[in-house]
Amino acid sequence: MKALFLSAPQSFEYRETAPPEPPQGWARVKVRYVGICGSDIHYYATGRIGDQVVKYPFVLGHEASGEVLDGAGRFARGMPIYIEPAFACHQCDQCLAGRENTCRRLKFLGNPLETAGCMCEEIALPLECVIPIPDWMSLEEAVLLEPLSIAVYSALRSRAESGCSAAIVGAGPIGLSVQLALSGLASCRVFVSEPVAARRAAAEKLGAQASFDPGPQGASGSIEEASSGGVDVAFDCAGTQESIDDAARMLKPGGTLVLIGIPEGTDRITYDPHLARRREITTVNIRRQNRCVERAIEILGKQRDAARVLLTHRFAPAQAGEAFSLVHRKVDGALKALIRF
C-alpha cells in the first residue's frame, strides 16, 4: 500500500510502505478521506506541538472515513465508516472515571508520541474505533465528525444554556463546528471574531448573529457592545496570546472562557489576573472529545447544509504539499481540505 509521509518540515513523500497487520480482533479499513486538521498544520509547519515532536518520516492524519475491508466478524466488508482516532486502554484511573480522552495510555492517530496517522491507503483499528455512519451521510461528511465531536464536547463543558450569548474567536473548522454545536440551544446568540473575510461569511451562513474583523485592537469592544455588556461564554479557537486576551475581555462577569485552540511557536501563554479575578472568569481547557460522536451525527443530520459550507477543497495524496500550504495560509476560502485516497 501507499502512505503519505511528512519527510521534513513542509515536505511530503507519497510512497509504498508495508500494509498493516491487524492484531487479532481488530478491523482492517480502506481509508477514503482524511481531513487536514489544525494540529496537522502545526506538525507540518513547525514539527511539534509542545513536547510532541515529529521524528521524520511520519504519517499524519486523524480526521478520517473509510470502508471496511475485514471487520473481524462484526462489520461487513464494504461498510462505510467514520474512523475514531483515539485508542483508550479502558483500564487506567482516567478511563475508569469516564475520561477516556485523558487516558494514561492513550494512542491517538497522527500523534508523534503515540501512533502513526491515517493518511494512508489502509489502516488497522480496534473494533470500538469503527463507527458505522448513517445512510444519508457521505464519506466526505463523516470526516467532519471528529472536529464536530470536539465542538460538542467544548459546548457541553462550557455549560452554555438555552438563551445564552456566546463568542467564538477564530472561525476555522473548529470555531465553525462550535457554532454548529451551539445552534441546538434555543435563542443562543453567537458572535464571531475572525480576520479572514471568507470565514466570517461562512459563520454568517451558519447563522452567526454577527461577525467582526478583530483588526489590531481585537473585537472585544464590538462584541461587548453588540451583546449589550459581554457574553456568557467565549470560545478561543485560535490559540494565540492576542486571541485569548480578546476572548477574556468579551466575557461578562461570571463568564466562562473555553480554550480549544492550540498555540503555535510558544509553550507559554500569560493572562491578566486582575481581569480574571474581578470578573470571576472560569477557564475551561479542552482535550479533544469524550463520547460525543453520536451528538455530532445528530447535528449534521439536522443541518444538512453545513458540510457544503465546511468542506471546501479536495486533493489527491500527491498534492499534499499544495493542500497543506493552502490551509496553512488560509487562502482561497479554505476551511476543511480533504485528502482523497
C-alpha positions in Angstrom: 0.0 0.0 0.0 1.0 3.7 -0.2 1.2 6.2 2.7 1.7 9.9 2.8 4.8 10.7 4.9 5.8 14.0 6.2 9.5 13.7 5.4 10.8 17.1 6.6 9.2 20.4 7.6 6.7 21.3 4.9 7.7 18.4 2.7 5.9 15.1 1.8 6.6 11.8 0.1 3.8 9.6 -1.1 5.3 6.1 -1.4 5.0 2.4 -0.9 5.1 1.0 2.7 4.2 -2.2 4.4 0.5 -2.8 4.8 -1.0 -3.0 8.3 -1.0 -6.3 10.2 -4.1 -6.1 12.5 -3.8 -7.8 15.9 -6.4 -10.5 16.4 -9.9 -8.9 16.8 -9.0 -5.7 15.1 -10.5 -4.5 11.8 -8.7 -3.6 8.6 -10.1 -0.5 6.9 -9.7 1.1 3.5 -9.1 4.8 4.1 -11.1 7.1 1.7 -10.9 10.7 3.0 -8.7 12.4 5.6 -9.2 16.0 6.7 -6.4 18.3 7.4 -6.6 19.5 11.0 -5.1 22.4 12.7 -2.8 20.1 14.7 -1.6 18.5 11.4 -0.7 22.1 10.3 1.3 22.6 13.4 3.3 19.4 12.7 3.7 20.4 9.1 4.9 23.9 9.8 7.0 23.5 12.9 7.4 19.8 13.5 6.0 19.9 17.0 3.2 20.7 19.5 4.8 21.2 22.8 6.8 18.1 23.6 5.2 16.2 20.8 8.0 16.3 18.3 7.9 14.7 14.9 10.5 12.1 14.1 10.7 12.1 10.3 9.3 10.4 8.3 5.9 10.3 9.9 2.3 9.8 8.8 -0.1 12.5 9.9 -3.9 12.5 10.0 -6.7 11.7 12.4 -9.9 13.0 10.8 -10.9 10.2 8.5 -13.5 8.0 7.0 -13.3 4.7 5.0 -14.8 1.3 4.2 -14.3 -2.0 6.0 -12.0 -4.5 4.4 -12.1 -7.0 7.2 -14.5 -6.4 10.1 -13.2 -9.2 12.3 -16.7 -10.8 12.2 -18.5 -7.8 13.4 -18.6 -5.4 10.4 -19.5 -6.3 6.8 -16.9 -5.8 4.1 -17.5 -2.5 2.3 -19.4 -0.9 5.2 -18.9 2.9 5.2 -17.5 4.1 8.5 -16.1 7.0 10.5 -12.7 6.3 12.0 -12.5 7.2 15.7 -8.8 8.2 16.1 -8.4 7.6 19.9 -7.5 4.2 21.3 -8.1 4.2 25.0 -6.9 1.5 27.4 -10.1 1.3 29.4 -8.1 0.2 32.5 -6.4 3.3 33.9 -7.9 5.6 36.5 -8.9 8.1 33.8 -10.8 5.6 31.8 -12.5 4.1 34.9 -13.6 7.6 35.8 -15.2 8.0 32.3 -12.4 10.2 31.0 -11.1 8.2 28.0 -9.9 11.4 26.4 -7.2 11.8 29.1 -6.4 8.0 29.2 -3.0 7.5 30.7 -2.1 5.1 27.8 -4.0 6.7 25.0 -3.0 6.1 21.5 -4.1 8.8 19.1 -3.7 8.6 15.3 -1.1 11.0 14.0 0.4 11.9 17.4 4.2 11.6 17.2 4.4 10.2 20.7 1.6 7.7 20.3 0.9 6.2 16.9 1.1 6.9 13.1 -1.8 8.6 11.4 -4.3 7.6 8.8 -3.0 9.4 5.7 -2.5 6.1 4.0 -4.5 3.6 1.9 -5.2 1.1 4.7 -5.3 1.1 8.5 -5.9 -1.3 11.3 -8.3 -0.3 14.1 -9.7 -1.7 17.3 -13.3 -2.5 16.7 -14.6 0.2 19.0 -13.0 2.7 16.7 -15.0 1.5 13.7 -18.2 3.7 13.7 -20.8 2.9 11.0 -22.3 6.0 9.5 -26.0 6.6 8.6 -27.2 6.0 5.0 -27.7 9.8 4.5 -24.1 10.6 5.4 -21.4 10.6 2.8 -17.8 9.6 3.5 -16.8 13.2 2.9 -19.2 14.4 5.6 -18.0 11.7 8.0 -14.6 13.4 8.2 -16.4 16.3 10.0 -17.4 14.1 12.9 -14.0 14.4 14.6 -13.9 18.3 14.8 -17.6 18.5 15.4 -17.3 16.0 18.3 -14.6 18.3 19.9 -17.0 21.2 19.4 -19.9 19.3 21.1 -17.6 18.4 24.0 -16.5 22.0 24.3 -20.1 23.3 24.3 -21.0 20.7 27.0 -18.1 21.6 29.2 -18.8 25.3 28.8 -22.3 24.7 30.3 -23.8 27.1 27.8 -27.5 27.1 28.2 -30.5 28.0 26.1 -30.8 31.7 25.6 -27.1 32.4 26.4 -24.8 34.6 24.4 -21.5 33.2 23.1 -18.4 34.5 21.3 -16.2 32.4 19.0 -12.7 33.7 18.4 -11.4 32.1 15.2 -13.8 30.8 12.6 -11.8 28.0 11.2 -13.2 24.5 11.1 -13.2 24.1 14.9 -14.7 27.5 15.5 -17.5 26.9 13.0 -18.0 23.5 14.5 -18.5 25.1 17.9 -21.1 27.4 16.2 -22.9 24.3 14.9 -22.8 22.7 18.3 -24.3 25.8 19.9 -27.1 26.0 17.3 -29.2 23.5 19.1 -29.5 25.8 22.1 -32.7 27.8 21.6 -32.2 31.6 21.2 -28.5 31.3 21.7 -26.8 34.4 20.2 -23.4 33.7 18.7 -20.9 36.4 17.8 -17.8 35.6 15.8 -14.3 37.3 15.6 -12.3 36.3 12.6 -9.8 38.2 10.4 -10.4 36.3 7.2 -13.4 37.6 5.3 -14.4 34.3 3.7 -14.5 32.7 7.2 -16.7 35.5 8.5 -19.0 34.9 5.6 -19.1 31.2 6.4 -20.0 32.0 10.1 -22.9 34.1 8.9 -24.1 31.4 6.5 -24.2 29.1 9.5 -26.3 31.5 11.5 -24.0 33.8 13.5 -25.7 36.8 15.0 -22.8 39.0 13.7 -19.2 38.6 12.8 -16.3 41.1 13.3 -12.8 41.6 11.9 -10.7 41.8 15.1 -8.0 44.1 13.5 -5.1 45.2 15.6 -7.3 46.1 18.6 -9.3 42.9 18.7 -13.1 42.5 18.5 -13.9 42.5 22.3 -15.2 46.1 22.2 -17.5 45.4 19.2 -18.8 42.1 20.7 -19.3 43.7 24.1 -21.4 46.4 22.5 -23.3 44.0 20.2 -24.1 41.7 23.1 -25.1 44.5 25.5 -22.4 44.1 28.1 -20.5 40.9 27.2 -21.2 37.3 26.5 -21.8 34.4 28.9 -19.2 32.1 27.3 -16.2 32.8 24.9 -14.5 30.0 22.9 -10.9 30.7 21.9 -10.3 28.6 18.8 -7.2 30.4 17.6 -4.7 29.7 20.3 -2.7 33.0 20.2 -1.9 35.3 23.1 -3.9 38.0 21.4 -7.0 35.9 20.7 -7.1 34.5 24.3 -6.8 38.0 25.8 -9.5 39.3 23.5 -11.8 36.4 24.3 -11.4 37.1 28.0 -12.4 40.7 27.5 -15.6 39.7 25.7 -17.0 38.0 28.8 -19.5 39.5 31.2 -18.8 38.9 35.0 -19.2 35.3 35.8 -18.5 34.2 32.3 -16.6 31.2 31.1 -13.5 31.1 28.9 -13.1 27.9 26.9 -9.6 27.2 25.5 -9.7 25.0 22.4 -7.1 26.5 20.1 -3.5 25.0 20.1 -0.7 27.7 20.4 1.9 27.6 17.7 5.5 28.6 18.3 5.1 29.1 22.1 4.9 26.9 25.2 3.6 29.7 27.5 0.5 31.9 27.4 0.0 34.6 30.0 -3.2 36.1 31.3 -4.5 39.2 33.1 -5.1 38.0 36.6 -6.9 41.2 37.6 -9.4 40.9 34.8 -10.0 37.2 35.5 -10.4 37.9 39.3 -12.6 41.0 39.0 -15.0 39.4 36.5 -14.7 36.0 38.3 -14.0 34.2 35.0 -14.0 30.4 34.9 -11.4 28.9 32.5 -12.0 25.5 30.9 -9.4 23.7 28.9 -10.4 21.2 26.2 -8.6 17.9 25.4 -10.2 16.5 22.2 -13.6 14.9 22.9 -15.3 12.3 25.0 -18.2 10.2 23.9 -19.7 13.0 21.6 -19.7 11.3 18.2 -23.4 10.4 18.4 -24.4 14.0 19.1 -22.2 15.2 16.2 -24.0 12.8 13.9 -27.3 14.2 15.1 -26.2 17.8 14.4 -25.1 17.0 10.9 -28.4 15.2 10.3 -30.3 18.3 11.3 -28.1 20.8 9.5 -27.7 19.2 6.1 -26.2 22.4 4.5 -23.3 22.6 7.0 -21.0 20.2 5.0 -21.3 22.4 1.9 -20.0 25.3 3.9 -17.2 23.5 5.7 -15.9 21.1 3.0 -14.1 23.5 0.7 -11.2 21.6 -1.1 -10.3 18.1 -2.2 -6.8 16.9 -3.1 -5.0 13.7 -4.2 -2.2 12.5 -1.9 0.4 13.6 -4.5 -1.0 17.2 -4.0 -0.5 17.2 -0.2 2.1 20.0 -0.3 -0.3 22.2 -2.1 -3.2 21.2 0.2 -1.3 21.9 3.5 0.1 25.1 2.2 -3.4 26.3 1.3 -4.8 25.5 4.7 -1.8 27.0 6.5 -2.0 30.3 4.6 -5.9 30.4 5.0 -6.3 31.4 1.4 -8.8 30.7 -1.4 -11.7 30.4 1.1 -10.1 27.2 2.6 -11.8 25.7 5.6 -11.7 21.9 5.7 -9.5 20.4 3.0 -9.6 16.7 2.3 -7.0 14.3 1.1 -8.8 11.7 -1.1 -7.3 8.2 -1.1 
